[in-house]
Amino acid sequence: MSTPRGLVLVYTGAGKGKTTAALGIVFRALGRGLRVAVVQFIKGKWRTGERTFAEQLPQLTFLVMGHGFTWESDDLSRDRMAARAAWDRSRDLILSGEQAIVILDELTYVIQYGFVPVAEVIATLRERPSHVHVVITGRNAPEELTAVADLVTEMQAVKHPFTEGLHAQPGLDF
């Protein structure tokens, strides 16, 4: 049997469920007594159910550091600064080794926008303590990132209620 080591997991693709999959890992890890941190790079404009619940869990570090969806932004310099601050905090969380799992929710978007260089992310993943797992979510994960990941899952939309005019629902979608 091999010695356990920290893994890099990437949940990407155009389908729904990337953040949900990462939050499932959070729930499982907390149940095992592990320390976990979640950094949300984009979400922040409205209160999600996971954020409301996470604030009640002292063993979970849950940081909502975005200002909403960047593609709806009227101030990209503010978004760039928020992304940089979120990345700096994420890097510290990863390298400290205090958390067994660090979730970087929607990191791929800030990489795509050029707010955080993919090379810097990869360098941090390579420098992390050997026991730290990192989970990255978001559409269009760069090839350089998927190449260093241990697991890459691409979510694919087969059918979605939005195409039938149904909008996101509390408890199910946010």
RAZIQUI-V453494 format. One record per pair of residues at least 4 apart in sequence whose ideal C-beta (glycine too) atoms are under 6 Angstrom apart, sorted by the first residue. I is the first residue (numbers start at 1). GAP is how many residues later the second one is. Records with the same first field share a line. If there is no record, write none. Layout:
I = GAP + GAP
//
This chain:
5 = 125
6 = 124 + 125 + 126 + 127
7 = 126 + 143
8 = 117 + 126 + 141 + 142
9 = 126 + 142
10 = 126 + 131 + 136 + 139 + 142
11 = 7 + 10 + 126 + 142
12 = 129 + 142
13 = 141 + 142 + 143
14 = 125 + 143
15 = 140 + 141 + 142
17 = 4 + 138
18 = 119 + 137
19 = 86 + 118
22 = 81 + 113 + 115
23 = 27
25 = 110
26 = 10
29 = 5 + 7 + 72
34 = 66
35 = 64 + 65
36 = 24 + 63 + 65
37 = 24 + 56 + 62 + 65
38 = 24 + 65
39 = 24 + 47 + 51 + 65
40 = 24 + 26 + 65
41 = 25 + 42 + 45 + 65 + 66 + 69
42 = 24 + 27 + 64 + 67
43 = 21 + 23
44 = 20 + 22 + 23 + 24
45 = 23
47 = 4 + 5
48 = 126
49 = 122
50 = 4
51 = 13
54 = 6 + 8
65 = 17 + 21
66 = 16
67 = 15
70 = 9
73 = 6
80 = 35
83 = 27 + 32 + 33
87 = 29
90 = 14
91 = 33
93 = 6 + 9
94 = 8 + 30 + 34 + 38
97 = 32 + 35
101 = 32
102 = 32
103 = 32
104 = 32
105 = 32
106 = 31 + 32
107 = 29 + 31
108 = 30 + 32 + 33
109 = 29
110 = 5 + 6
111 = 5 + 7 + 31
118 = 24 + 26
122 = 26
125 = 23
128 = 4
141 = 4 + 5
146 = 6
161 = 5
168 = 5 + 6
169 = 4
//
